[in-house]
Amino acid sequence: MYTNLVDPKDGVLVACDPSLKDVAREAVRLCSPDFHGFFLHATIEDMSRLSLAVTEIEERYNAEGKKRMDELGFESVAMHGHATTLAFDRGHIDPAKLPPPFSECIDAHSSDMHRQPYFVMLFAAQALTQIDRAATLINSGKAAEAIRHLCLASVSLVHACDYAGMQTSERETRIALHRRKAELGALGGRARSERYGHVRDWVIEHYLSKPWASARQAAQTLYPEALKLSQTLGMPLSEDRAFQTVYDWIREAKKNN
């Protein structure tokens, strides 16, 4: 979990240092599935788990690099927070092994890693780790040491922005599709409401006409007649769902009266 980017009480991104606020927000935006057109939500805690996954990728890259350098008789230098570790190791990244919801942020129509939304999110998560470390150093009065981590974060964010720019068309298509689905869902909801309006009004009228022991008892009493009425009107309720539908109407009426 990030130590200086979030409020430990509610996990909300905070301005650990005014100079880092906008940079951190941009990284969070690029790490958010909904920005990429997915109907998914990621919390700061989710993003911290993705940052841990990035660290594991870096460790694997460094281990393989050390092995190759040892074979050649050279000394290896481990790299942490470097965007190049993700860029060079992209062929070994399995999105299915990323933490949710990022494991679902895949463009099934593209085989090009650079056009995969989760690839952008990995760079953004890498940047968040470095921003968090820079914040820790700044809060400890070690601003000079923080500069290195801010430089690493800026490079990771540049990669994230570049790849996000390459995916603009696909991202806008996903957003448009989700918006259309939401509009159709809203239309369907209004249509169902209008379709069963007479039945619902009958249920609410009878529910409010007398005292009942409970909303459930009222629903159990009224739903058989409500089902018959819906059938008579040619707009039958689902027999399997009739009780639940009537119960929901009654609970809504109870809440509003």
Phi, psi and omega in degrees: 000140176300146184257338183232007181257345186228156172281118183298341181284319184231003175070021181267140179300131179236162178275089180298329177206131184308325182289342182259348188304306184292325179295316179296320180296321179295320178295319178296319179300314181289341180267358185269124179303324183293331175298326183273006175090018177258140181277060183222155179236138178238129176276171176299324178296320176300318181295325178294326177292325176293323176299321177296322177296322177297318178300320178296321177296318179297319180296319178296316179299316181293321180295318179292323179293319179297319180299316180294318181293323177298320180296329180271352180083021179250160177274137180255153178239119180290142179243126178235130180084003180274130179299333182297332180296322178285320182295317183282333185260012187300330181291343181258001182277121179257109183300332181296339181267359177284154179292150176290151005271005186293333180295343180264356184271068184240138172267102185293346183268359182230137176259359181275117181305324182294344179256013178267124181303321182297335179293319176299316183295327178296316178295320179295320178293323177297318178297319180299321178299315182290325176295319179298317180292323177296319179297320179300316181291320179296317179294340179265006180079019182247059184299323181298319179291332181292335184302319181301315181291326177292324177296316178298317180298320182295321179293318178297320179292324177298316177298315181299316180294319180298313182290325176296323178295325178293337186258011185306312183298312180296321180296316180294327177294315179297318180297317180296320179295317179293324179295319180294319178297320179296319179295317179294322178296320179294319178297319179297320179295318178293321180296317178296321180296317179290324182297319183258014184304315182295320180292317180298316179300320179297316180298311183296320179300314180288329178293318182281349185283346183204161178284147179231152179295325180196165177296322179296318180295322178295318180295319179297326180282320188270336189294329178298319179289325178295323178295316179297318180297317180297325179290321179296323181281356179079016178228065189294138171288156174293127181299326180289334185248001187303311181301313182297320179297312179297319180298318178296318178298318181293318179297322178294318179295321179296323181290327185268358182234000000 
